[in-house]
Amino acid sequence: MSGADLIFVRELLKQFGTFIYTGERLDDLVLMELELQDLFEYKMISDEDYMKAKLILSKTKRELEE
């Protein structure tokens, strides 16, 4: 997964004033997933953006865990 894909997720969250950086990449990804879930549940982001971001985060987490 390219860094540009992860930038999409960070920029999406930044639109809502959310900046996540813990110093631990895996922890960042988990927190991003939680934030995305909340935004989606409150209908603040589209289904398409949510699914794209979820896929990016899932693939990135899988790569880090390997």
TATARA-V919090 format. One line per field, one symbol per residue. ss: DSSP state (H for helix, E for strand, L for the rest). phi: phi as a letter, one per 30 degrees, with the letter a starting at -180 (. if undefined). psi: psi as a letter, one per 20 degrees, with the letter a starting at -180 (. if undefined). A space follows every 50 residues. Layout:
# TATARA-V919090
ss: ???
phi: ???
psi: ???
This chain:
# TATARA-V919090
ss: LLHHHHHHHHHHHHLLLLLLLLLLHHHHHHHHHHHHHHHHHLLLLLHHHH HHHHHHHHHHHHHHHL
phi: .ddddddeddddddecicbcacjcdddeddddddddeddddchcbdeddd dddddedddddddddd
psi: pqhhghhggghghhhjjoppoiiogghggghggggggghghjkiqrgghg gggggggggggghhi.
